[in-house]
Amino acid sequence: MHPTEIESILRAALALDELIVQGENGHFHFQVTAVAPLFAGMNRVKKQQTIYAPLMDHIASNAIHALSIKAFTPEEWERHRKLNGF
């Protein structure tokens, strides 16, 4: 699976302001950073479940073996970027 495929699936399923999918084509380990107001009020686990849900068929088939997720509201993303010097 290619990172752009994961990006397409997530963009089609979720209203995301920003989405960064990293990983190498042919590898099964991917990193997702997602930013959206829909994450407001969610704990970390619920945010991850929201990202996992549209990808479950690909996870079940092992097209995606490992997925690292960072999900932020726009406000959390701004704080994260400032704290990390972006």
PDB file of N, CA, C and O in Angstrom:
ATOM      1  N   MET A   1       0.852  -1.175   0.000  1.00  0.00           N
ATOM      2  CA  MET A   1       0.000   0.000   0.000  1.00  0.00           C
ATOM      3  C   MET A   1       0.896   1.235   0.000  1.00  0.00           C
ATOM      4  O   MET A   1       1.958   1.249   0.622  1.00  0.00           O
ATOM      5  N   HIS A   2       0.460   2.246  -0.691  1.00  0.00           N
ATOM      6  CA  HIS A   2       1.223   3.492  -0.807  1.00  0.00           C
ATOM      7  C   HIS A   2       0.599   4.546   0.115  1.00  0.00           C
ATOM      8  O   HIS A   2      -0.618   4.555   0.299  1.00  0.00           O
ATOM      9  N   PRO A   3       1.411   5.429   0.694  1.00  0.00           N
ATOM     10  CA  PRO A   3       0.863   6.471   1.574  1.00  0.00           C
ATOM     11  C   PRO A   3      -0.264   7.288   0.933  1.00  0.00           C
ATOM     12  O   PRO A   3      -1.192   7.709   1.624  1.00  0.00           O
ATOM     13  N   THR A   4      -0.189   7.513  -0.379  1.00  0.00           N
ATOM     14  CA  THR A   4      -1.249   8.293  -1.027  1.00  0.00           C
ATOM     15  C   THR A   4      -2.589   7.547  -1.013  1.00  0.00           C
ATOM     16  O   THR A   4      -3.645   8.179  -1.011  1.00  0.00           O
ATOM     17  N   GLU A   5      -2.553   6.219  -1.003  1.00  0.00           N
ATOM     18  CA  GLU A   5      -3.786   5.444  -0.906  1.00  0.00           C
ATOM     19  C   GLU A   5      -4.434   5.628   0.465  1.00  0.00           C
ATOM     20  O   GLU A   5      -5.650   5.787   0.575  1.00  0.00           O
ATOM     21  N   ILE A   6      -3.603   5.605   1.503  1.00  0.00           N
ATOM     22  CA  ILE A   6      -4.103   5.825   2.861  1.00  0.00           C
ATOM     23  C   ILE A   6      -4.679   7.231   2.965  1.00  0.00           C
ATOM     24  O   ILE A   6      -5.745   7.431   3.547  1.00  0.00           O
ATOM     25  N   GLU A   7      -3.971   8.199   2.401  1.00  0.00           N
ATOM     26  CA  GLU A   7      -4.453   9.581   2.420  1.00  0.00           C
ATOM     27  C   GLU A   7      -5.813   9.690   1.734  1.00  0.00           C
ATOM     28  O   GLU A   7      -6.713  10.347   2.255  1.00  0.00           O
ATOM     29  N   SER A   8      -5.971   9.065   0.589  1.00  0.00           N
ATOM     30  CA  SER A   8      -7.240   9.113  -0.145  1.00  0.00           C
ATOM     31  C   SER A   8      -8.386   8.512   0.670  1.00  0.00           C
ATOM     32  O   SER A   8      -9.483   9.070   0.715  1.00  0.00           O
ATOM     33  N   ILE A   9      -8.131   7.387   1.302  1.00  0.00           N
ATOM     34  CA  ILE A   9      -9.157   6.723   2.114  1.00  0.00           C
ATOM     35  C   ILE A   9      -9.583   7.620   3.271  1.00  0.00           C
ATOM     36  O   ILE A   9     -10.775   7.796   3.523  1.00  0.00           O
ATOM     37  N   LEU A  10      -8.601   8.186   3.971  1.00  0.00           N
ATOM     38  CA  LEU A  10      -8.922   9.022   5.129  1.00  0.00           C
ATOM     39  C   LEU A  10      -9.618  10.315   4.722  1.00  0.00           C
ATOM     40  O   LEU A  10     -10.554  10.749   5.393  1.00  0.00           O
ATOM     41  N   ARG A  11      -9.175  10.930   3.638  1.00  0.00           N
ATOM     42  CA  ARG A  11      -9.820  12.181   3.182  1.00  0.00           C
ATOM     43  C   ARG A  11     -11.260  11.926   2.731  1.00  0.00           C
ATOM     44  O   ARG A  11     -12.129  12.776   2.927  1.00  0.00           O
ATOM     45  N   ALA A  12     -11.516  10.767   2.132  1.00  0.00           N
ATOM     46  CA  ALA A  12     -12.870  10.437   1.690  1.00  0.00           C
ATOM     47  C   ALA A  12     -13.800  10.168   2.883  1.00  0.00           C
ATOM     48  O   ALA A  12     -14.997  10.448   2.818  1.00  0.00           O
ATOM     49  N   ALA A  13     -13.246   9.629   3.960  1.00  0.00           N
ATOM     50  CA  ALA A  13     -14.063   9.208   5.096  1.00  0.00           C
ATOM     51  C   ALA A  13     -14.228  10.279   6.171  1.00  0.00           C
ATOM     52  O   ALA A  13     -15.238  10.306   6.874  1.00  0.00           O
ATOM     53  N   LEU A  14     -13.234  11.162   6.298  1.00  0.00           N
ATOM     54  CA  LEU A  14     -13.216  12.114   7.406  1.00  0.00           C
ATOM     55  C   LEU A  14     -12.994  13.540   6.902  1.00  0.00           C
ATOM     56  O   LEU A  14     -12.292  13.761   5.916  1.00  0.00           O
ATOM     57  N   ALA A  15     -13.602  14.497   7.592  1.00  0.00           N
ATOM     58  CA  ALA A  15     -13.400  15.915   7.259  1.00  0.00           C
ATOM     59  C   ALA A  15     -12.148  16.400   7.984  1.00  0.00           C
ATOM     60  O   ALA A  15     -12.210  16.809   9.143  1.00  0.00           O
ATOM     61  N   LEU A  16     -11.009  16.350   7.289  1.00  0.00           N
ATOM     62  CA  LEU A  16      -9.726  16.687   7.891  1.00  0.00           C
ATOM     63  C   LEU A  16      -9.205  18.009   7.333  1.00  0.00           C
ATOM     64  O   LEU A  16      -9.261  18.252   6.128  1.00  0.00           O
ATOM     65  N   ASP A  17      -8.696  18.858   8.227  1.00  0.00           N
ATOM     66  CA  ASP A  17      -8.082  20.117   7.799  1.00  0.00           C
ATOM     67  C   ASP A  17      -6.707  19.865   7.198  1.00  0.00           C
ATOM     68  O   ASP A  17      -6.355  20.411   6.152  1.00  0.00           O
ATOM     69  N   GLU A  18      -5.947  19.034   7.876  1.00  0.00           N
ATOM     70  CA  GLU A  18      -4.605  18.681   7.410  1.00  0.00           C
ATOM     71  C   GLU A  18      -4.413  17.187   7.596  1.00  0.00           C
ATOM     72  O   GLU A  18      -4.960  16.583   8.519  1.00  0.00           O
ATOM     73  N   LEU A  19      -3.625  16.600   6.702  1.00  0.00           N
ATOM     74  CA  LEU A  19      -3.321  15.173   6.789  1.00  0.00           C
ATOM     75  C   LEU A  19      -1.941  14.930   6.219  1.00  0.00           C
ATOM     76  O   LEU A  19      -1.638  15.324   5.093  1.00  0.00           O
ATOM     77  N   ILE A  20      -1.112  14.278   7.008  1.00  0.00           N
ATOM     78  CA  ILE A  20       0.226  13.897   6.568  1.00  0.00           C
ATOM     79  C   ILE A  20       0.340  12.390   6.771  1.00  0.00           C
ATOM     80  O   ILE A  20       0.171  11.895   7.885  1.00  0.00           O
ATOM     81  N   VAL A  21       0.625  11.669   5.701  1.00  0.00           N
ATOM     82  CA  VAL A  21       0.822  10.224   5.779  1.00  0.00           C
ATOM     83  C   VAL A  21       2.230   9.934   5.307  1.00  0.00           C
ATOM     84  O   VAL A  21       2.614  10.286   4.191  1.00  0.00           O
ATOM     85  N   GLN A  22       2.993   9.286   6.170  1.00  0.00           N
ATOM     86  CA  GLN A  22       4.370   8.946   5.832  1.00  0.00           C
ATOM     87  C   GLN A  22       4.551   7.442   5.904  1.00  0.00           C
ATOM     88  O   GLN A  22       3.905   6.753   6.694  1.00  0.00           O
ATOM     89  N   GLY A  23       5.436   6.956   5.070  1.00  0.00           N
ATOM     90  CA  GLY A  23       5.743   5.538   4.989  1.00  0.00           C
ATOM     91  C   GLY A  23       6.264   5.283   3.597  1.00  0.00           C
ATOM     92  O   GLY A  23       6.094   6.108   2.700  1.00  0.00           O
ATOM     93  N   GLU A  24       6.896   4.149   3.415  1.00  0.00           N
ATOM     94  CA  GLU A  24       7.475   3.850   2.118  1.00  0.00           C
ATOM     95  C   GLU A  24       6.621   2.841   1.378  1.00  0.00           C
ATOM     96  O   GLU A  24       6.102   1.891   1.964  1.00  0.00           O
ATOM     97  N   ASN A  25       6.485   3.062   0.095  1.00  0.00           N
ATOM     98  CA  ASN A  25       5.745   2.133  -0.745  1.00  0.00           C
ATOM     99  C   ASN A  25       6.362   0.744  -0.613  1.00  0.00           C
ATOM    100  O   ASN A  25       7.581   0.592  -0.686  1.00  0.00           O
ATOM    101  N   GLY A  26       5.538  -0.247  -0.423  1.00  0.00           N
ATOM    102  CA  GLY A  26       6.031  -1.615  -0.265  1.00  0.00           C
ATOM    103  C   GLY A  26       6.257  -1.998   1.186  1.00  0.00           C
ATOM    104  O   GLY A  26       6.378  -3.182   1.499  1.00  0.00           O
ATOM    105  N   HIS A  27       6.315  -1.022   2.072  1.00  0.00           N
ATOM    106  CA  HIS A  27       6.448  -1.314   3.496  1.00  0.00           C
ATOM    107  C   HIS A  27       5.065  -1.251   4.116  1.00  0.00           C
ATOM    108  O   HIS A  27       4.134  -0.714   3.516  1.00  0.00           O
ATOM    109  N   PHE A  28       4.932  -1.788   5.289  1.00  0.00           N
ATOM    110  CA  PHE A  28       3.621  -1.903   5.895  1.00  0.00           C
ATOM    111  C   PHE A  28       3.478  -1.044   7.146  1.00  0.00           C
ATOM    112  O   PHE A  28       2.502  -1.180   7.884  1.00  0.00           O
ATOM    113  N   HIS A  29       4.450  -0.157   7.389  1.00  0.00           N
ATOM    114  CA  HIS A  29       4.454   0.700   8.572  1.00  0.00           C
ATOM    115  C   HIS A  29       4.240   2.141   8.118  1.00  0.00           C
ATOM    116  O   HIS A  29       4.974   2.647   7.268  1.00  0.00           O
ATOM    117  N   PHE A  30       3.230   2.799   8.689  1.00  0.00           N
ATOM    118  CA  PHE A  30       2.884   4.148   8.276  1.00  0.00           C
ATOM    119  C   PHE A  30       2.672   5.043   9.487  1.00  0.00           C
ATOM    120  O   PHE A  30       2.295   4.583  10.565  1.00  0.00           O
ATOM    121  N   GLN A  31       2.921   6.327   9.287  1.00  0.00           N
ATOM    122  CA  GLN A  31       2.681   7.335  10.309  1.00  0.00           C
ATOM    123  C   GLN A  31       1.637   8.307   9.755  1.00  0.00           C
ATOM    124  O   GLN A  31       1.766   8.810   8.639  1.00  0.00           O
ATOM    125  N   VAL A  32       0.608   8.557  10.554  1.00  0.00           N
ATOM    126  CA  VAL A  32      -0.464   9.466  10.157  1.00  0.00           C
ATOM    127  C   VAL A  32      -0.525  10.612  11.161  1.00  0.00           C
ATOM    128  O   VAL A  32      -0.579  10.393  12.371  1.00  0.00           O
ATOM    129  N   THR A  33      -0.517  11.830  10.642  1.00  0.00           N
ATOM    130  CA  THR A  33      -0.800  13.010  11.447  1.00  0.00           C
ATOM    131  C   THR A  33      -2.041  13.644  10.854  1.00  0.00           C
ATOM    132  O   THR A  33      -2.062  14.005   9.677  1.00  0.00           O
ATOM    133  N   ALA A  34      -3.077  13.778  11.670  1.00  0.00           N
ATOM    134  CA  ALA A  34      -4.357  14.306  11.196  1.00  0.00           C
ATOM    135  C   ALA A  34      -4.792  15.466  12.082  1.00  0.00           C
ATOM    136  O   ALA A  34      -4.640  15.437  13.303  1.00  0.00           O
ATOM    137  N   VAL A  35      -5.338  16.486  11.427  1.00  0.00           N
ATOM    138  CA  VAL A  35      -5.811  17.667  12.141  1.00  0.00           C
ATOM    139  C   VAL A  35      -7.247  17.947  11.697  1.00  0.00           C
ATOM    140  O   VAL A  35      -7.532  18.056  10.505  1.00  0.00           O
ATOM    141  N   ALA A  36      -8.154  18.062  12.688  1.00  0.00           N
ATOM    142  CA  ALA A  36      -9.553  18.345  12.361  1.00  0.00           C
ATOM    143  C   ALA A  36     -10.320  18.759  13.611  1.00  0.00           C
ATOM    144  O   ALA A  36     -10.023  18.295  14.712  1.00  0.00           O
ATOM    145  N   PRO A  37     -11.306  19.631  13.438  1.00  0.00           N
ATOM    146  CA  PRO A  37     -12.159  19.997  14.566  1.00  0.00           C
ATOM    147  C   PRO A  37     -12.927  18.800  15.125  1.00  0.00           C
ATOM    148  O   PRO A  37     -13.322  18.815  16.291  1.00  0.00           O
ATOM    149  N   LEU A  38     -13.144  17.773  14.321  1.00  0.00           N
ATOM    150  CA  LEU A  38     -13.923  16.615  14.790  1.00  0.00           C
ATOM    151  C   LEU A  38     -13.266  15.897  15.961  1.00  0.00           C
ATOM    152  O   LEU A  38     -13.926  15.114  16.645  1.00  0.00           O
ATOM    153  N   PHE A  39     -11.977  16.146  16.210  1.00  0.00           N
ATOM    154  CA  PHE A  39     -11.282  15.503  17.330  1.00  0.00           C
ATOM    155  C   PHE A  39     -11.527  16.206  18.668  1.00  0.00           C
ATOM    156  O   PHE A  39     -11.099  15.712  19.711  1.00  0.00           O
ATOM    157  N   ALA A  40     -12.212  17.352  18.646  1.00  0.00           N
ATOM    158  CA  ALA A  40     -12.472  18.101  19.884  1.00  0.00           C
ATOM    159  C   ALA A  40     -13.247  17.245  20.872  1.00  0.00           C
ATOM    160  O   ALA A  40     -14.246  16.623  20.512  1.00  0.00           O
ATOM    161  N   GLY A  41     -12.794  17.213  22.094  1.00  0.00           N
ATOM    162  CA  GLY A  41     -13.462  16.461  23.152  1.00  0.00           C
ATOM    163  C   GLY A  41     -13.146  14.979  23.178  1.00  0.00           C
ATOM    164  O   GLY A  41     -13.599  14.265  24.072  1.00  0.00           O
ATOM    165  N   MET A  42     -12.368  14.502  22.203  1.00  0.00           N
ATOM    166  CA  MET A  42     -12.007  13.084  22.173  1.00  0.00           C
ATOM    167  C   MET A  42     -10.709  12.857  22.946  1.00  0.00           C
ATOM    168  O   MET A  42      -9.797  13.683  22.911  1.00  0.00           O
ATOM    169  N   ASN A  43     -10.645  11.720  23.644  1.00  0.00           N
ATOM    170  CA  ASN A  43      -9.366  11.350  24.248  1.00  0.00           C
ATOM    171  C   ASN A  43      -8.479  10.718  23.162  1.00  0.00           C
ATOM    172  O   ASN A  43      -8.921  10.514  22.032  1.00  0.00           O
ATOM    173  N   ARG A  44      -7.249  10.418  23.514  1.00  0.00           N
ATOM    174  CA  ARG A  44      -6.287   9.889  22.545  1.00  0.00           C
ATOM    175  C   ARG A  44      -6.782   8.592  21.892  1.00  0.00           C
ATOM    176  O   ARG A  44      -6.638   8.407  20.683  1.00  0.00           O
ATOM    177  N   VAL A  45      -7.355   7.716  22.683  1.00  0.00           N
ATOM    178  CA  VAL A  45      -7.836   6.430  22.159  1.00  0.00           C
ATOM    179  C   VAL A  45      -8.972   6.640  21.160  1.00  0.00           C
ATOM    180  O   VAL A  45      -8.982   6.014  20.100  1.00  0.00           O
ATOM    181  N   LYS A  46      -9.917   7.502  21.480  1.00  0.00           N
ATOM    182  CA  LYS A  46     -11.044   7.760  20.584  1.00  0.00           C
ATOM    183  C   LYS A  46     -10.555   8.394  19.270  1.00  0.00           C
ATOM    184  O   LYS A  46     -11.072   8.082  18.197  1.00  0.00           O
ATOM    185  N   LYS A  47      -9.561   9.280  19.362  1.00  0.00           N
ATOM    186  CA  LYS A  47      -8.984   9.878  18.155  1.00  0.00           C
ATOM    187  C   LYS A  47      -8.380   8.785  17.271  1.00  0.00           C
ATOM    188  O   LYS A  47      -8.590   8.771  16.058  1.00  0.00           O
ATOM    189  N   GLN A  48      -7.632   7.874  17.888  1.00  0.00           N
ATOM    190  CA  GLN A  48      -7.009   6.797  17.126  1.00  0.00           C
ATOM    191  C   GLN A  48      -8.067   5.879  16.508  1.00  0.00           C
ATOM    192  O   GLN A  48      -7.921   5.451  15.363  1.00  0.00           O
ATOM    193  N   GLN A  49      -9.119   5.579  17.251  1.00  0.00           N
ATOM    194  CA  GLN A  49     -10.192   4.737  16.722  1.00  0.00           C
ATOM    195  C   GLN A  49     -10.853   5.389  15.513  1.00  0.00           C
ATOM    196  O   GLN A  49     -11.247   4.702  14.571  1.00  0.00           O
ATOM    197  N   THR A  50     -10.976   6.714  15.540  1.00  0.00           N
ATOM    198  CA  THR A  50     -11.585   7.456  14.430  1.00  0.00           C
ATOM    199  C   THR A  50     -10.745   7.317  13.170  1.00  0.00           C
ATOM    200  O   THR A  50     -11.288   7.194  12.072  1.00  0.00           O
ATOM    201  N   ILE A  51      -9.428   7.335  13.318  1.00  0.00           N
ATOM    202  CA  ILE A  51      -8.526   7.172  12.170  1.00  0.00           C
ATOM    203  C   ILE A  51      -8.488   5.711  11.717  1.00  0.00           C
ATOM    204  O   ILE A  51      -8.478   5.434  10.517  1.00  0.00           O
ATOM    205  N   TYR A  52      -8.467   4.782  12.666  1.00  0.00           N
ATOM    206  CA  TYR A  52      -8.421   3.354  12.317  1.00  0.00           C
ATOM    207  C   TYR A  52      -9.652   2.891  11.549  1.00  0.00           C
ATOM    208  O   TYR A  52      -9.537   2.074  10.635  1.00  0.00           O
ATOM    209  N   ALA A  53     -10.823   3.398  11.905  1.00  0.00           N
ATOM    210  CA  ALA A  53     -12.084   2.864  11.371  1.00  0.00           C
ATOM    211  C   ALA A  53     -12.120   2.755   9.845  1.00  0.00           C
ATOM    212  O   ALA A  53     -12.449   1.685   9.333  1.00  0.00           O
ATOM    213  N   PRO A  54     -11.792   3.827   9.088  1.00  0.00           N
ATOM    214  CA  PRO A  54     -11.868   3.693   7.625  1.00  0.00           C
ATOM    215  C   PRO A  54     -10.784   2.784   7.041  1.00  0.00           C
ATOM    216  O   PRO A  54     -10.859   2.400   5.874  1.00  0.00           O
ATOM    217  N   LEU A  55      -9.785   2.444   7.841  1.00  0.00           N
ATOM    218  CA  LEU A  55      -8.650   1.653   7.354  1.00  0.00           C
ATOM    219  C   LEU A  55      -8.719   0.187   7.786  1.00  0.00           C
ATOM    220  O   LEU A  55      -7.823  -0.591   7.460  1.00  0.00           O
ATOM    221  N   MET A  56      -9.764  -0.197   8.511  1.00  0.00           N
ATOM    222  CA  MET A  56      -9.816  -1.532   9.119  1.00  0.00           C
ATOM    223  C   MET A  56      -9.678  -2.678   8.116  1.00  0.00           C
ATOM    224  O   MET A  56      -9.017  -3.672   8.416  1.00  0.00           O
ATOM    225  N   ASP A  57     -10.281  -2.565   6.941  1.00  0.00           N
ATOM    226  CA  ASP A  57     -10.152  -3.645   5.956  1.00  0.00           C
ATOM    227  C   ASP A  57      -8.702  -3.834   5.539  1.00  0.00           C
ATOM    228  O   ASP A  57      -8.256  -4.962   5.331  1.00  0.00           O
ATOM    229  N   HIS A  58      -7.964  -2.736   5.418  1.00  0.00           N
ATOM    230  CA  HIS A  58      -6.558  -2.801   5.000  1.00  0.00           C
ATOM    231  C   HIS A  58      -5.660  -3.293   6.138  1.00  0.00           C
ATOM    232  O   HIS A  58      -4.637  -3.935   5.900  1.00  0.00           O
ATOM    233  N   ILE A  59      -6.050  -2.989   7.353  1.00  0.00           N
ATOM    234  CA  ILE A  59      -5.311  -3.502   8.514  1.00  0.00           C
ATOM    235  C   ILE A  59      -5.566  -5.005   8.642  1.00  0.00           C
ATOM    236  O   ILE A  59      -4.638  -5.775   8.889  1.00  0.00           O
ATOM    237  N   ALA A  60      -6.813  -5.417   8.477  1.00  0.00           N
ATOM    238  CA  ALA A  60      -7.175  -6.838   8.577  1.00  0.00           C
ATOM    239  C   ALA A  60      -6.483  -7.680   7.510  1.00  0.00           C
ATOM    240  O   ALA A  60      -6.134  -8.835   7.756  1.00  0.00           O
ATOM    241  N   SER A  61      -6.283  -7.104   6.328  1.00  0.00           N
ATOM    242  CA  SER A  61      -5.632  -7.842   5.239  1.00  0.00           C
ATOM    243  C   SER A  61      -4.106  -7.753   5.308  1.00  0.00           C
ATOM    244  O   SER A  61      -3.411  -8.322   4.467  1.00  0.00           O
ATOM    245  N   ASN A  62      -3.588  -7.042   6.307  1.00  0.00           N
ATOM    246  CA  ASN A  62      -2.148  -6.814   6.492  1.00  0.00           C
ATOM    247  C   ASN A  62      -1.531  -5.928   5.412  1.00  0.00           C
ATOM    248  O   ASN A  62      -0.307  -5.885   5.290  1.00  0.00           O
ATOM    249  N   ALA A  63      -2.343  -5.222   4.627  1.00  0.00           N
ATOM    250  CA  ALA A  63      -1.798  -4.218   3.714  1.00  0.00           C
ATOM    251  C   ALA A  63      -1.178  -3.087   4.532  1.00  0.00           C
ATOM    252  O   ALA A  63      -0.225  -2.435   4.108  1.00  0.00           O
ATOM    253  N   ILE A  64      -1.750  -2.876   5.718  1.00  0.00           N
ATOM    254  CA  ILE A  64      -1.176  -1.964   6.710  1.00  0.00           C
ATOM    255  C   ILE A  64      -0.884  -2.825   7.926  1.00  0.00           C
ATOM    256  O   ILE A  64      -1.800  -3.372   8.541  1.00  0.00           O
ATOM    257  N   HIS A  65       0.379  -2.943   8.270  1.00  0.00           N
ATOM    258  CA  HIS A  65       0.759  -3.778   9.405  1.00  0.00           C
ATOM    259  C   HIS A  65       0.825  -2.957  10.688  1.00  0.00           C
ATOM    260  O   HIS A  65       0.358  -3.398  11.738  1.00  0.00           O
ATOM    261  N   ALA A  66       1.405  -1.768  10.600  1.00  0.00           N
ATOM    262  CA  ALA A  66       1.542  -0.909  11.772  1.00  0.00           C
ATOM    263  C   ALA A  66       1.201   0.519  11.377  1.00  0.00           C
ATOM    264  O   ALA A  66       1.572   0.992  10.303  1.00  0.00           O
ATOM    265  N   LEU A  67       0.488   1.191  12.268  1.00  0.00           N
ATOM    266  CA  LEU A  67       0.042   2.549  12.003  1.00  0.00           C
ATOM    267  C   LEU A  67       0.263   3.383  13.253  1.00  0.00           C
ATOM    268  O   LEU A  67      -0.314   3.109  14.306  1.00  0.00           O
ATOM    269  N   SER A  68       1.094   4.394  13.129  1.00  0.00           N
ATOM    270  CA  SER A  68       1.329   5.335  14.216  1.00  0.00           C
ATOM    271  C   SER A  68       0.457   6.555  13.941  1.00  0.00           C
ATOM    272  O   SER A  68       0.506   7.126  12.852  1.00  0.00           O
ATOM    273  N   ILE A  69      -0.345   6.953  14.933  1.00  0.00           N
ATOM    274  CA  ILE A  69      -1.311   8.028  14.717  1.00  0.00           C
ATOM    275  C   ILE A  69      -1.084   9.163  15.698  1.00  0.00           C
ATOM    276  O   ILE A  69      -0.928   8.956  16.901  1.00  0.00           O
ATOM    277  N   LYS A  70      -1.070  10.366  15.148  1.00  0.00           N
ATOM    278  CA  LYS A  70      -1.119  11.589  15.939  1.00  0.00           C
ATOM    279  C   LYS A  70      -2.300  12.385  15.409  1.00  0.00           C
ATOM    280  O   LYS A  70      -2.319  12.776  14.241  1.00  0.00           O
ATOM    281  N   ALA A  71      -3.287  12.625  16.269  1.00  0.00           N
ATOM    282  CA  ALA A  71      -4.485  13.346  15.854  1.00  0.00           C
ATOM    283  C   ALA A  71      -4.659  14.574  16.739  1.00  0.00           C
ATOM    284  O   ALA A  71      -4.562  14.488  17.963  1.00  0.00           O
ATOM    285  N   PHE A  72      -4.914  15.703  16.117  1.00  0.00           N
ATOM    286  CA  PHE A  72      -4.995  16.975  16.817  1.00  0.00           C
ATOM    287  C   PHE A  72      -6.224  17.763  16.386  1.00  0.00           C
ATOM    288  O   PHE A  72      -6.685  17.642  15.251  1.00  0.00           O
ATOM    289  N   THR A  73      -6.749  18.573  17.304  1.00  0.00           N
ATOM    290  CA  THR A  73      -7.670  19.622  16.887  1.00  0.00           C
ATOM    291  C   THR A  73      -6.791  20.723  16.289  1.00  0.00           C
ATOM    292  O   THR A  73      -5.579  20.708  16.500  1.00  0.00           O
ATOM    293  N   PRO A  74      -7.362  21.673  15.553  1.00  0.00           N
ATOM    294  CA  PRO A  74      -6.533  22.769  15.028  1.00  0.00           C
ATOM    295  C   PRO A  74      -5.778  23.516  16.130  1.00  0.00           C
ATOM    296  O   PRO A  74      -4.629  23.913  15.935  1.00  0.00           O
ATOM    297  N   GLU A  75      -6.417  23.708  17.278  1.00  0.00           N
ATOM    298  CA  GLU A  75      -5.768  24.414  18.388  1.00  0.00           C
ATOM    299  C   GLU A  75      -4.609  23.593  18.955  1.00  0.00           C
ATOM    300  O   GLU A  75      -3.543  24.137  19.244  1.00  0.00           O
ATOM    301  N   GLU A  76      -4.818  22.286  19.114  1.00  0.00           N
ATOM    302  CA  GLU A  76      -3.741  21.408  19.601  1.00  0.00           C
ATOM    303  C   GLU A  76      -2.582  21.385  18.611  1.00  0.00           C
ATOM    304  O   GLU A  76      -1.417  21.361  19.010  1.00  0.00           O
ATOM    305  N   TRP A  77      -2.903  21.391  17.325  1.00  0.00           N
ATOM    306  CA  TRP A  77      -1.878  21.368  16.280  1.00  0.00           C
ATOM    307  C   TRP A  77      -1.026  22.628  16.336  1.00  0.00           C
ATOM    308  O   TRP A  77       0.197  22.561  16.216  1.00  0.00           O
ATOM    309  N   GLU A  78      -1.669  23.774  16.518  1.00  0.00           N
ATOM    310  CA  GLU A  78      -0.914  25.034  16.641  1.00  0.00           C
ATOM    311  C   GLU A  78       0.028  24.978  17.831  1.00  0.00           C
ATOM    312  O   GLU A  78       1.196  25.346  17.705  1.00  0.00           O
ATOM    313  N   ARG A  79      -0.454  24.523  18.988  1.00  0.00           N
ATOM    314  CA  ARG A  79       0.412  24.394  20.169  1.00  0.00           C
ATOM    315  C   ARG A  79       1.552  23.427  19.909  1.00  0.00           C
ATOM    316  O   ARG A  79       2.698  23.707  20.261  1.00  0.00           O
ATOM    317  N   HIS A  80       1.247  22.287  19.295  1.00  0.00           N
ATOM    318  CA  HIS A  80       2.261  21.275  18.999  1.00  0.00           C
ATOM    319  C   HIS A  80       3.345  21.857  18.084  1.00  0.00           C
ATOM    320  O   HIS A  80       4.537  21.658  18.319  1.00  0.00           O
ATOM    321  N   ARG A  81       2.926  22.566  17.054  1.00  0.00           N
ATOM    322  CA  ARG A  81       3.869  23.155  16.102  1.00  0.00           C
ATOM    323  C   ARG A  81       4.750  24.208  16.772  1.00  0.00           C
ATOM    324  O   ARG A  81       5.951  24.272  16.506  1.00  0.00           O
ATOM    325  N   LYS A  82       4.164  25.030  17.636  1.00  0.00           N
ATOM    326  CA  LYS A  82       4.948  26.060  18.333  1.00  0.00           C
ATOM    327  C   LYS A  82       5.953  25.427  19.296  1.00  0.00           C
ATOM    328  O   LYS A  82       7.106  25.850  19.371  1.00  0.00           O
ATOM    329  N   LEU A  83       5.501  24.409  20.032  1.00  0.00           N
ATOM    330  CA  LEU A  83       6.379  23.743  20.996  1.00  0.00           C
ATOM    331  C   LEU A  83       7.523  22.995  20.314  1.00  0.00           C
ATOM    332  O   LEU A  83       8.600  22.839  20.890  1.00  0.00           O
ATOM    333  N   ASN A  84       7.288  22.538  19.098  1.00  0.00           N
ATOM    334  CA  ASN A  84       8.303  21.772  18.378  1.00  0.00           C
ATOM    335  C   ASN A  84       9.039  22.569  17.313  1.00  0.00           C
ATOM    336  O   ASN A  84       9.785  22.009  16.510  1.00  0.00           O
ATOM    337  N   GLY A  85       8.828  23.872  17.313  1.00  0.00           N
ATOM    338  CA  GLY A  85       9.587  24.756  16.419  1.00  0.00           C
ATOM    339  C   GLY A  85       9.239  24.656  14.952  1.00  0.00           C
ATOM    340  O   GLY A  85      10.111  24.844  14.104  1.00  0.00           O
ATOM    341  N   PHE A  86       7.991  24.365  14.626  1.00  0.00           N
ATOM    342  CA  PHE A  86       7.577  24.299  13.218  1.00  0.00           C
ATOM    343  C   PHE A  86       7.198  25.676  12.736  1.00  0.00           C
ATOM    344  O   PHE A  86       6.819  25.842  11.577  1.00  0.00           O
TER     345      PHE A  86
END
